[in-house]
Amino acid sequence: MSAASEPPARVSRLVLWRHGRTEWNAEGRFQGQLDPPLDAEGHRQATVAAEHLVSALGLTGDDTVVVSSDLDRAVQTATALTGLLGLPLQVDARLREHGLGDWEGLTRDEVAARYPEQYADWVAGRAVRDRGGEEPGAVAARALSVVSDLPPARTAVLVTHGGTSGRLLEALLDLGPEHLRVFGPLANCAWSEIVPLGSRWRVLRHNWAPLGGLPAQRPGTAREGLARPAPEDAAAEDADAVA
């Protein structure tokens, strides 16, 4: 394990929480570091998920720290949680989304038409070259530095994006290139929960969301206070890019 990914002794639990839905998410449009806000559904998701995080994880303002990406969709999501906890929100640009260069603002169909070779690599899970933006390793490094700088807390909630959360989770678990994308991407407002285990991190939950609270819930299955793995959706197809 690399020293950078060793669990900080000051944090007992780390939650990686993806922001709520935006109009661009609903359209399947690559956002990257562009900054569309949450849509009405995204605000609803943030409210429901924040209430669940507080109750299910027993979060309090005395032993929780919340750090958000500086992009509006993440800040708006994080504010739903800090408002419940009575906490100031810490904003950190190192948690912003993977910069996607030429792809930002385009739909999947537009990328496929304009950059067919790059799109084919993306679909196949290969590294995408020559689109500009950031390399995955650079995204992981900046997100890891946020973890290293966390203050003492029982729980640290990092409010971030699909690509950044994926690269950070892989880095924390010290996954090599052959194991990238072993974990599916977070759906909008879903989260991963990881805890220290000796000198390593252990995943307790991945891609979880409140039962009945987020999209694609089947009628008649909601039970208050429980959670479930979030459904796969079009806005979460790729942990490397779509945020």
N, C-alpha and C positions, 0 to 999 in steps of 0.2 A: 504494500500500500504506500502511496506517495504521502509525504508529510503534509501536503496541502489539504488532503482529504480526511485527515484524522479528526474525529469528533472533538469539538472544543469542550473542555471539562465544564464550562460555565452553562451549557445548554443541555437540558435533559430530554428535550423533544423538539424536532424540527418539522414544521408543516410547510409544504410547498403548495400554494393555492393559486390556481389560475384565475384570471379575471373573468368577469361575466361576458355575455355575448354582445357583440357590436353588429351594426348593420352589415359591415364587411364580412364578419364571420358568417352571417346568414347567407350572404351572396357567394361564399367560397372565394373571397378575394384576399390576396396576400397582403398583410399589414406591415410586417417587419417593424421598423422604427417610425413609420407614419403613425398618426395619432387620432384615429376616429374614436369618439366616445362610446360608452355603453348605449345600447338601444333600450326601449322600455322593458323588454324581456331580460336584458342583462342586468338592469337595476333590480328587477324582481328576483332574479337568481342570486344576486349579491345579498339581498336582504334575507332570503330564506337560508342560504348557506351560512351566513354569518351567525344567525340565531342558532343554527344547528352546531356549528363549531363551538360556540360558547357553552351550550348545554352538554353536548356529547363528550367534549374533551375537558370540561370543567375549567374553562379559561376564566381568569380573573385579571383585573387591572393591576394587581399587585405582583403577579409572577409571569406576565406575558409581555413580549415585545413584538411589535408589528412593523415590518419594514417593507415598503412597496417600491416597485419600479416607478420611475418618474413619468411614465406615459399615462395619459388621462384615464384610459380604460382600467388600468390597475389601481390608480389612486382612488377612483370612484368606488371600486370594489372594496378596497382596503378600508375606506371611510365607513362603510357599513359595519365593519367589525370594530374599529376603534371607537365609533360612536356608542356601541353597546358596552364596551369595556371602560369608557372614560379615559382613553389613552391618547397622547399625542401621536400622530403618524410620523414615522421616520421615512423619508423618501430618498432613494438611492438610485442613481442612474445606472449603476452596475447591474441592476436587475432588469433593465429594459430588454426588449425582444432582440433576437438575432437579426442583425442588419442583413437585408436580402438584396441590396443593390438594385439591379434592373427589374427585379420581379415585384417590387413594392407597388401596390396599387392595382396590380393586374389580377384577373381571375385565372383559374386553372386553365380554362380554354384559351385565354389570351397568351399565357405563358407557353402552352403547348404549340400554339401556332407560330409564335415569334422565336421561340428558343427550343425547338423540338429535341435536340440532343441533350440539352440541360434537363428538360422535363423528363426525358426517358431515364436519365440517371437518377433523378429525384424519385420517380415512381418505383424504380428498382432498388432504392435504398443505397445507391452509391453516392459518393461525394459529388457535389455540384460545383463545377469549376467555371471561372470566367464570367460570373454574373455580377461581380462586385460584392459589396457588403462585407461580412465577417466570416472567418473560418470557424468551424465548430469549436476548436480548441481554445480560441480566444474568448468565445462566449462562456465556455466552462470556467476559464481562468478568472474572468472578472466576477462571475457569480460566486465562485469558491472564495474569493477574497472577502465578499460580504459575510459569508459564514464564519470565516476566521475572525472578523471584526465584531461579531455579535457580543453584546454586553451580557452579564449574568441574567439568566431567566430560566424558569421551569419550561416554558414553551416559547419558541420563536416561530412566528408565522411570516413567511416570505411570500409576498403577493407579486406574482410575476406572470410569465407568458408560456405558451405551449412549447416553443423551441428552447427557451432559456431553462425552463423547468426540466425538460428532457436532458439537456446537456449537463445540467447541474446534478441531477440524480445519477446519471452515468458516472460522472466524475467522483461523486461522494462514494459510490460503490466500487470505484477503481476498475470499471469495465473497460477492457481493451477494445480496439476497433472491431474485432470479430464478434463482440457482444453488443454493439450499438443497436439501439431500437429493440432490445429484448423487452423493454417495458413499453406498452402502448402509450400514446399521448394523452394528456389530461384533457377531458372535456371542459367546456366553459364552466367555471365556478366549482370544478371538482378539485380534489387535493390528494397529495401523498403525505403519509405520516411516517417518519423515520426516527429511530432512537439510537443512541450509542450502545454498542455491544463490545466492551473491551476497547480495542484500538480500531474497531470497524464501525460502520453504520449498518443497521438492520431495518428493513422495510416492514412495517406493521400493516399498512394499508396503502393501496395505490389506486388512484382514479375513483375516489369515493365521493359520494354526494348524498344529500338527504333523500330518503324514500319519499316519492311524491313531490319533491320540491323542485326538480329540474326537468328539462325536456325529455320526452320519449318515455315517461313513466306510464306503465300500463294501467288502465282504469281498475280500481278496486284493490290495488296492492299497497297503497300508502298506509304507513303506520307511524304515528308521530313518535319522534325521538330515536328512530332507527336510521341506519344508513345502508347504502348498497354501493357496489361498483357502478360508476356512472356509465350510461350507454355510449356506444360509439356514435359519433355524429359527423356530418360532413365538415363541420368547422374544426374537427380535431383529427383529421386524417393523418397528419404528419407532425410529429413532435419536433422536427427539424426546422419547420418553416411557418406553418399557418398559426397565427396567434390572434 
